Amino acid sequence: MRMLKFRLGSALVLLGIIATLIFARYAQLAFASSSIALGEDALEGERGRIVDRNGLTLAMDVPKYDISVWKPSADKEVFELEIPELAKLTGMPADSIHARFIDENQNFFYLARRLPADKATVLLNAKKQGKYQGVQVEEISGRLYPEGRLAAHLIGFTGEGNSGLDGIEIKYNAELNPKPRKADDGTGRLIDPSIKLPQGDRISLSIDATLQHMIEDILKDTVKANGAEAALAIAMDVHSGELLCYAAEPGFDPNDYSAYDAEARRDLLSLYSYEPGSVFKLFSMASILDLGAITPNTIFDCDGAYRKTLPSGEKILIKDLGVYGKQNLAGVLALSSNAGVGYASDKVTEQDLYQRLIAFGFGAKTGVGLSGESPGSLREPEKWSGRSKPTIAIGQEVMVTALQMISAAGAIANGGLLLKPTTINRIESADGQLVFQHEPQVLRRVVSEASAKAILDAMEHTASLQGTGWRAKVPDIRMAVKTGTAQMIDPTTRAYSDTDYIASTLGIFPADKPRIALYIAIIKPRGASYLGGQIAAPVLRQAAEAVLSILDIERGKTPVVVHGGTLRMPEEKEAAVGAIMPDLTGYSKRSLLPLLERKDLHVSISGDGYVVSQQPAPGATISEGSKIILRLK
């Protein structure tokens, strides 16, 4: 009995010692955090910066602060009087602070996480004067995105612990995080893991921030003008695979990402898949041409519809928007004839067409996007119906992403080589060592140079006045263009919607010496038109003008003024109005001056910059006394 009491007493003493040690350590950590002052260096180091291709900082670490309460150190009556002030400084509702403070089940709780330095400074200064006893201010590393919404879908954001949650921030989380220092003896061994390099790697993106900003502004206006759900733009250097612009609207501010829902933060360029519509005809016709089934001079009967009767007796009818008569390759693409493409698809097997489209990268991830990047959808021929081949050839029954479209376009532009696209230009360590430098990576040859050239030539006809893409034409530069309009699937009925469309346009320029592929898509427009040639083509022209203002690309007959080796200022083409109202979208204010001198017209110009809307609409009849209203931005 005495032995049992001894054992019981010893156990109680031991438990008491352990409990005392745990409490002492907890109190030590809690009180220690209150002594952390502004400007102290954290042992873990800073997260690496993200910059654009020219070195402009897009993401960086700044001091932020976790604010907490250790109740045993607080005077209850005094603290309750200070609650309204704490609520104002931290953003936590006063009633929530009070409820947690009087909760007897917890001695510790947070008032705020990742609080900015300006508000934390007020708290620390007040604490030095004896206020806010029990309130603790702990410095941590926090992320700042100095350009706000710029390229937010690409860059992403960080969460608790300053770890990446989306975009580049999560994809390159290991590179951005500070690394343990290595010994200087050449062995490569790590020193104490708690001693880190001052910063993680610096990641230089391939995008140009100035261009990104310009195109994001264009997309904002596009969404508003067309009452659209969203709009996308992506531009690629066709010889390096580098993405120079990666834009989607609406956007979000990664500095306050929790204020936006998941849909607003979703990277539509890599995660959103959709039927591409007629832009896809480029890749179908390129495949059929390269298989030797047709030539650029093959004639197709585009009499208003593609018609075919299957052995089962089933009749297939795919209508065109018009009756175009006899057309060769250039005519079929310029007029976007479903009939011409459908009859071309009859000349190859299902397996051959499928394999060529797979070679272009459809049905597979590009590797550029997040871990959740969509591969789109291109079913195996065994799962095709009797109408699948001509339907897929015109851009239906296939799902793509904007990343896949720009990647495939690059293969048409550079002579038939599919390059791996990238958003990363280079990566450097904190001590300036080059970790990674992008070099063009050829995945495979998709079509021959001759086939790629024939498609480019045909696309130039699309940008002519006879083609659907004439509104995308930039003056004094050869443009290769393809427009598209795709009906969307109604998720409720699983049939094609009568109201939901995606309008798109692809441009490659200069067409004679391609450097840039540019793709625009407008999702669910609700304006006067939903046709790609009418609403997406003008947007592509504006975006192309932005690209040309940034890059050193000479423009045909346009004299170029060079200043200091950096500024290129082409002379602008003056606006002119005849009997038919032209499309003046994208014209600068200076180029409109001749219109103000016209005595036979009443011209009203509002705003500065470039024309974003006009009345009358393009194609309207103009007579003496007509009123023309132009809005610039």
PEURKA-V748481 format. One record per residue. N is the residue number from 1. RES is the residue in three letters. SS is DSSP state (@ for helix, = for strand, . for the rest). Layout:
n;res;ss
N;RES;SS
N;RES;SS
//
This chain:
n;res;ss
1;MET;.
2;ARG;@
3;MET;@
4;LEU;@
5;LYS;@
6;PHE;@
7;ARG;@
8;LEU;@
9;GLY;@
10;SER;@
11;ALA;@
12;LEU;@
13;VAL;@
14;LEU;@
15;LEU;@
16;GLY;@
17;ILE;@
18;ILE;@
19;ALA;@
20;THR;@
21;LEU;@
22;ILE;@
23;PHE;@
24;ALA;@
25;ARG;@
26;TYR;@
27;ALA;@
28;GLN;@
29;LEU;@
30;ALA;@
31;PHE;@
32;ALA;@
33;SER;@
34;SER;@
35;SER;.
36;ILE;.
37;ALA;.
38;LEU;.
39;GLY;.
40;GLU;.
41;ASP;.
42;ALA;.
43;LEU;.
44;GLU;.
45;GLY;.
46;GLU;=
47;ARG;.
48;GLY;.
49;ARG;.
50;ILE;=
51;VAL;=
52;ASP;.
53;ARG;.
54;ASN;.
55;GLY;.
56;LEU;.
57;THR;=
58;LEU;=
59;ALA;=
60;MET;=
61;ASP;=
62;VAL;=
63;PRO;=
64;LYS;=
65;TYR;=
66;ASP;=
67;ILE;=
68;SER;=
69;VAL;=
70;TRP;=
71;LYS;@
72;PRO;@
73;SER;@
74;ALA;.
75;ASP;.
76;LYS;@
77;GLU;@
78;VAL;@
79;PHE;@
80;GLU;@
81;LEU;@
82;GLU;@
83;ILE;@
84;PRO;@
85;GLU;@
86;LEU;@
87;ALA;@
88;LYS;@
89;LEU;@
90;THR;@
91;GLY;.
92;MET;.
93;PRO;.
94;ALA;@
95;ASP;@
96;SER;@
97;ILE;@
98;HIS;@
99;ALA;@
100;ARG;@
101;PHE;@
102;ILE;.
103;ASP;.
104;GLU;.
105;ASN;.
106;GLN;.
107;ASN;.
108;PHE;=
109;PHE;=
110;TYR;=
111;LEU;=
112;ALA;=
113;ARG;=
114;ARG;=
115;LEU;=
116;PRO;.
117;ALA;@
118;ASP;@
119;LYS;@
120;ALA;@
121;THR;@
122;VAL;@
123;LEU;@
124;LEU;@
125;ASN;@
126;ALA;@
127;LYS;@
128;LYS;@
129;GLN;.
130;GLY;.
131;LYS;.
132;TYR;.
133;GLN;.
134;GLY;.
135;VAL;=
136;GLN;=
137;VAL;=
138;GLU;=
139;GLU;=
140;ILE;=
141;SER;=
142;GLY;=
143;ARG;=
144;LEU;=
145;TYR;.
146;PRO;.
147;GLU;.
148;GLY;.
149;ARG;.
150;LEU;.
151;ALA;.
152;ALA;@
153;HIS;@
154;LEU;@
155;ILE;@
156;GLY;.
157;PHE;=
158;THR;=
159;GLY;.
160;GLU;@
161;GLY;@
162;ASN;@
163;SER;.
164;GLY;=
165;LEU;=
166;ASP;=
167;GLY;@
168;ILE;@
169;GLU;@
170;ILE;@
171;LYS;@
172;TYR;.
173;ASN;@
174;ALA;@
175;GLU;@
176;LEU;@
177;ASN;.
178;PRO;.
179;LYS;.
180;PRO;=
181;ARG;.
182;LYS;=
183;ALA;.
184;ASP;.
185;ASP;.
186;GLY;.
187;THR;.
188;GLY;.
189;ARG;.
190;LEU;=
191;ILE;.
192;ASP;.
193;PRO;.
194;SER;.
195;ILE;.
196;LYS;=
197;LEU;.
198;PRO;.
199;GLN;=
200;GLY;.
201;ASP;.
202;ARG;=
203;ILE;=
204;SER;=
205;LEU;=
206;SER;.
207;ILE;.
208;ASP;.
209;ALA;@
210;THR;@
211;LEU;@
212;GLN;@
213;HIS;@
214;MET;@
215;ILE;@
216;GLU;@
217;ASP;@
218;ILE;@
219;LEU;@
220;LYS;@
221;ASP;@
222;THR;@
223;VAL;@
224;LYS;@
225;ALA;@
226;ASN;@
227;GLY;.
228;ALA;.
229;GLU;.
230;ALA;=
231;ALA;=
232;LEU;=
233;ALA;=
234;ILE;=
235;ALA;=
236;MET;=
237;ASP;=
238;VAL;.
239;HIS;.
240;SER;.
241;GLY;.
242;GLU;=
243;LEU;=
244;LEU;=
245;CYS;=
246;TYR;=
247;ALA;=
248;ALA;=
249;GLU;=
250;PRO;.
251;GLY;.
252;PHE;.
253;ASP;.
254;PRO;@
255;ASN;@
256;ASP;@
257;TYR;@
258;SER;@
259;ALA;@
260;TYR;.
261;ASP;.
262;ALA;@
263;GLU;@
264;ALA;@
265;ARG;@
266;ARG;.
267;ASP;.
268;LEU;@
269;LEU;@
270;SER;@
271;LEU;@
272;TYR;.
273;SER;.
274;TYR;=
275;GLU;.
276;PRO;.
277;GLY;@
278;SER;@
279;VAL;@
280;PHE;@
281;LYS;@
282;LEU;@
283;PHE;@
284;SER;@
285;MET;@
286;ALA;@
287;SER;@
288;ILE;@
289;LEU;@
290;ASP;@
291;LEU;.
292;GLY;.
293;ALA;.
294;ILE;.
295;THR;.
296;PRO;.
297;ASN;.
298;THR;.
299;ILE;.
300;PHE;=
301;ASP;=
302;CYS;=
303;ASP;.
304;GLY;.
305;ALA;=
306;TYR;=
307;ARG;=
308;LYS;=
309;THR;=
310;LEU;.
311;PRO;.
312;SER;.
313;GLY;.
314;GLU;.
315;LYS;=
316;ILE;=
317;LEU;=
318;ILE;=
319;LYS;=
320;ASP;.
321;LEU;.
322;GLY;.
323;VAL;.
324;TYR;.
325;GLY;=
326;LYS;=
327;GLN;=
328;ASN;.
329;LEU;@
330;ALA;@
331;GLY;@
332;VAL;@
333;LEU;@
334;ALA;@
335;LEU;@
336;SER;.
337;SER;.
338;ASN;@
339;ALA;@
340;GLY;@
341;VAL;@
342;GLY;@
343;TYR;@
344;ALA;@
345;SER;@
346;ASP;.
347;LYS;.
348;VAL;.
349;THR;.
350;GLU;@
351;GLN;@
352;ASP;@
353;LEU;@
354;TYR;@
355;GLN;@
356;ARG;@
357;LEU;@
358;ILE;@
359;ALA;@
360;PHE;.
361;GLY;.
362;PHE;.
363;GLY;.
364;ALA;.
365;LYS;.
366;THR;.
367;GLY;.
368;VAL;.
369;GLY;.
370;LEU;.
371;SER;.
372;GLY;.
373;GLU;.
374;SER;.
375;PRO;.
376;GLY;.
377;SER;=
378;LEU;.
379;ARG;.
380;GLU;.
381;PRO;@
382;GLU;@
383;LYS;@
384;TRP;.
385;SER;.
386;GLY;.
387;ARG;.
388;SER;@
389;LYS;@
390;PRO;@
391;THR;@
392;ILE;@
393;ALA;@
394;ILE;.
395;GLY;.
396;GLN;.
397;GLU;.
398;VAL;.
399;MET;=
400;VAL;=
401;THR;.
402;ALA;@
403;LEU;@
404;GLN;@
405;MET;@
406;ILE;@
407;SER;@
408;ALA;@
409;ALA;@
410;GLY;@
411;ALA;@
412;ILE;@
413;ALA;@
414;ASN;.
415;GLY;.
416;GLY;.
417;LEU;=
418;LEU;=
419;LEU;=
420;LYS;.
421;PRO;.
422;THR;=
423;THR;.
424;ILE;=
425;ASN;=
426;ARG;=
427;ILE;=
428;GLU;=
429;SER;.
430;ALA;.
431;ASP;.
432;GLY;.
433;GLN;.
434;LEU;=
435;VAL;=
436;PHE;=
437;GLN;=
438;HIS;.
439;GLU;.
440;PRO;.
441;GLN;.
442;VAL;=
443;LEU;=
444;ARG;=
445;ARG;=
446;VAL;.
447;VAL;.
448;SER;.
449;GLU;@
450;ALA;@
451;SER;@
452;ALA;@
453;LYS;@
454;ALA;@
455;ILE;@
456;LEU;@
457;ASP;@
458;ALA;@
459;MET;@
460;GLU;@
461;HIS;@
462;THR;@
463;ALA;.
464;SER;.
465;LEU;.
466;GLN;.
467;GLY;.
468;THR;.
469;GLY;.
470;TRP;@
471;ARG;@
472;ALA;@
473;LYS;.
474;VAL;.
475;PRO;.
476;ASP;.
477;ILE;.
478;ARG;.
479;MET;=
480;ALA;=
481;VAL;=
482;LYS;=
483;THR;=
484;GLY;=
485;THR;=
486;ALA;=
487;GLN;=
488;MET;=
489;ILE;=
490;ASP;.
491;PRO;.
492;THR;.
493;THR;.
494;ARG;.
495;ALA;.
496;TYR;=
497;SER;=
498;ASP;=
499;THR;=
500;ASP;=
501;TYR;=
502;ILE;=
503;ALA;=
504;SER;=
505;THR;=
506;LEU;=
507;GLY;=
508;ILE;=
509;PHE;=
510;PRO;.
511;ALA;.
512;ASP;.
513;LYS;.
514;PRO;.
515;ARG;.
516;ILE;=
517;ALA;=
518;LEU;=
519;TYR;=
520;ILE;=
521;ALA;=
522;ILE;=
523;ILE;=
524;LYS;.
525;PRO;.
526;ARG;.
527;GLY;.
528;ALA;.
529;SER;.
530;TYR;.
531;LEU;.
532;GLY;@
533;GLY;@
534;GLN;@
535;ILE;@
536;ALA;@
537;ALA;@
538;PRO;@
539;VAL;@
540;LEU;@
541;ARG;@
542;GLN;@
543;ALA;@
544;ALA;@
545;GLU;@
546;ALA;@
547;VAL;@
548;LEU;@
549;SER;@
550;ILE;@
551;LEU;.
552;ASP;.
553;ILE;.
554;GLU;.
555;ARG;.
556;GLY;.
557;LYS;.
558;THR;.
559;PRO;.
560;VAL;=
561;VAL;=
562;VAL;=
563;HIS;=
564;GLY;.
565;GLY;.
566;THR;.
567;LEU;=
568;ARG;=
569;MET;=
570;PRO;=
571;GLU;.
572;GLU;.
573;LYS;.
574;GLU;.
575;ALA;.
576;ALA;.
577;VAL;.
578;GLY;.
579;ALA;.
580;ILE;=
581;MET;.
582;PRO;.
583;ASP;.
584;LEU;.
585;THR;.
586;GLY;.
587;TYR;.
588;SER;=
589;LYS;.
590;ARG;@
591;SER;@
592;LEU;@
593;LEU;@
594;PRO;@
595;LEU;@
596;LEU;@
597;GLU;.
598;ARG;.
599;LYS;.
600;ASP;.
601;LEU;.
602;HIS;=
603;VAL;=
604;SER;=
605;ILE;=
606;SER;=
607;GLY;.
608;ASP;.
609;GLY;.
610;TYR;=
611;VAL;=
612;VAL;=
613;SER;=
614;GLN;=
615;GLN;=
616;PRO;.
617;ALA;.
618;PRO;.
619;GLY;.
620;ALA;.
621;THR;=
622;ILE;.
623;SER;.
624;GLU;.
625;GLY;.
626;SER;.
627;LYS;=
628;ILE;=
629;ILE;=
630;LEU;=
631;ARG;=
632;LEU;=
633;LYS;.
//
